[in-house]
Amino acid sequence: MSVQETTHEFQAETQKMLDIVINSLYTDREIFIRELISNSSDALEKMRHESLTQDDIFDDHVPLEINIDLDEEKHTLTITDTGIGMTRAELERNLGTIAHSGSGNFVAELAEAARKDVSLIGQFGVGFYAAFMAGKKVTVQSRSWDGSEGNEWVSEGAGSFTISEAPGLHRGTKVIIELKDDAHEYDKKWKVESIIKQYSSFVPFPIKLEGETVNTVQAIWTRSKQEITDEEYNDFYKFIANVSDDPHYRLHFSVDAPLAINAVLFAPKENFESMGFGRVEPGVNLYCQRILIDQHSKNILPEWLRFLKGVVDSEDLPLNISRQSLQDNALVMKLRKVITKRFLKFLAEEAKRDSDYYLEFWNTFGIYIKEGVTSDYEFQKELAPLVRFQSSRSDDGKPTSLAAYVERMAEGQEEIYYINGPNRAAIEAGPYVEMFNKKNIEIIYTMEPIDDFVLNHLGEFDGKKLVSADRADLDLSKSDDDKESDEEQAEKLDSDASSDLVAWLKKTLDDKVADVLESKRLVDSPAMIVNPDGYMTSSMERIMAASRMEKGLAPEASKKTLEINLASPLIKQLADLVKSDESFASDVAAQIYDNAMIQAGLVVDPMVMVERNYKILNKAVGA
Ligand code: ADP
C-alpha cells in the first residue's frame, strides 16, 4: 500500500519531449541503458565527492557501484546505484521537468532533429526520459544520502506521475523498467551485456550485471600512453562525447611540473553548432585524483574551446574545492593556461605534420579559433599561426597560413595585405585588387564577416603589419621597382584639370564623402571607396551597422573617402562634361560614388540609385 501518494503533472515541455521520445521509432533505442547508467554514474561521482567533506552520510558503508538485474518472466530491467539518491522534492523536480541548460530551445531542437533524422536524437542526451523508449511503465525508488525516508516515483509517460513513500530503502536509486511488448530483448543478459560493453565500459564504478562485473574500471588517462591502443582511445572518446564516430584529433599529455596534469583531449569530426544544434556545452571534465570535480567544466578551458571533449586530471587541486570557487581559483587559472597553450601547440604541430588533415579541422572548427583571436588576447601568439585564409595565390582553393604568406613576400614588401568580399570572384572583379595584381603582390581574401575583426585584433604577424587594402593611406610604391612609365603618366588628366575635377567632386558629393583623392593604385576602375581612419574596414562597418539595426538603432555610417582614377576614360570625360552640362555631370558623379560603395559592400539607397540610373540611360540612348 502506498503511503501519502500524490499525483503530479509533467511540465509541458517535458511532456512534449516524452511524446517525441516515446513515439519516434528510434532505431538506437538501446541507448536508454547508457543514459540510465550515466545518471547512476553521476550520482556515484557526487557521492564520492561529498564523502570527502561530509561526515554524516546515510549508509556510508555501502560500496559505490551499479547493479543491473533482469527478469525474463516479468520482462523488467532494473538499474540500482548507491549514489547520492533523491529526496521527495528532488524526485518531483528532477523527474518532472527538464534540467537541461538552455532548455528553452531544447525541445524545439529535439523535435526538429526527430523530424530530420531520428538517429540524431541520441545527440541530445534525453537522459532519464530515454527509459520510456523501451519501458511502458517506469518506477524509481530513491533514498537520499541525507537519510530522509525513501520515496517511489511511478509513471507511464503520459501526462502525470505519482510519488509515494517507500520505507526501508538503502541509499541510492533504483530504476525499474517494465519493458514494452516489442522491447523484450532488453531482459536478455547477452543483449544488455553487449550494450554495456559498447557504451559504458569507461564508467568509473563497477557495473554488475546479475552479480558479475562487466566493465574495467581503471581511468584511461592515468595509464601510460604506450599501453593504450587507438581503439581504446576511440572508444573512450565515443563514451565521453556520446557519439558514434572517431575523433579528428587526440592529444594525451602528462606533465609533472609546474603542475601535475594528466589530460586527454579530443577534437570531434563534426561541429554540432554549425549543424543547427545551438551552442554546445563545454565537453571537458575536470578531475582531481580520478575524482570528478567539475563535469563539463566551464573553467578548465576558454569558452572558444568548448567543442573539445576529454578529461583533465590534476593532483594539485584541493579535493574539497567547491564548484563555485573553481571560477576564480588561481590554480585552475594556471591549469587553464598550461592546457590551452599545450593544445594550441599541438594543433600547430599537426598543421605542419599533415597540412591537408589540418585544413579539414580548420574548415570545421576554424570559426572557434577565430572566436579565440577576437575574444581572448591571452593566447593570440599561439593562435596566429593557426589561422588560414584564401589569398590571390591560393587558386587551388586551399587557404594559406600567414607564415606561408610571409615566406612568399617579395623583398621590399613590409606589410601583409587583405581585402574583404563575399567571394573570390567578387573580390577579383573589384577595384581593390587591381594594383596588387599589377605589381604581383599577394593579397589575402577575407570572406567571412568575422575575418576582418580577426586580422584587426592580430594587428601584425611576424613583425609585419596586417593592412586592409581599403585603407586610404595605403602606399604600394615601396614594393614597386618598375616606376610608372611616361606613357602612362601622359594618359592622365593634366594637373590643372585634375585639381579642378577633384575640387568639383568634393563640392558636388559634399554630403556623402569625407574627401576625394587622386588614386595612386587604381588601374582600370574609375573609382573606389577607402577608409580614412585605417582602423575600421568596410566589412567591419557593415557588420556594426547590421548589429545596430538588429537592436533597432539607426546604422551609423561614417563618411568615406572616394579615390578617383585620373587615367580612366570615364573620369577624363567627366572633366569635360562638368563644363558642358554640369547637372548631368552631377548625376554621373553620384552614380560613380554609388557604384564604388556597392563594390565596397556598403549600403546605398536603391530607389534613388535606380531613378538616377534611368536618367543616365535615357541620355545614353538619346531618349
Ligand atoms: P541530466 O542527467 O541531463 O541532468 P536527466 O533527465 O537524466 O537529466 O536527470 C535529471 C536529474 O535527475 C539529474 O540531473 C539528477 O539530478 C537526477 N537523477 C537522475 N537519475 C539519478 C540517479 N540515478 N541518482 C540520483 N539522481 C538522479
Boltz pocket constraint, residues with backbone or C-beta under 6 A from the ligand:
constraints:
  - pocket:
      binder: B
      contacts: [[A, 35], [A, 36], [A, 39], [A, 40], [A, 43], [A, 81], [A, 83], [A, 84], [A, 85], [A, 86], [A, 90], [A, 94], [A, 95], [A, 97], [A, 99], [A, 100], [A, 125], [A, 126], [A, 127], [A, 128], [A, 129], [A, 172], [A, 173]]
      max_distance: 6.0
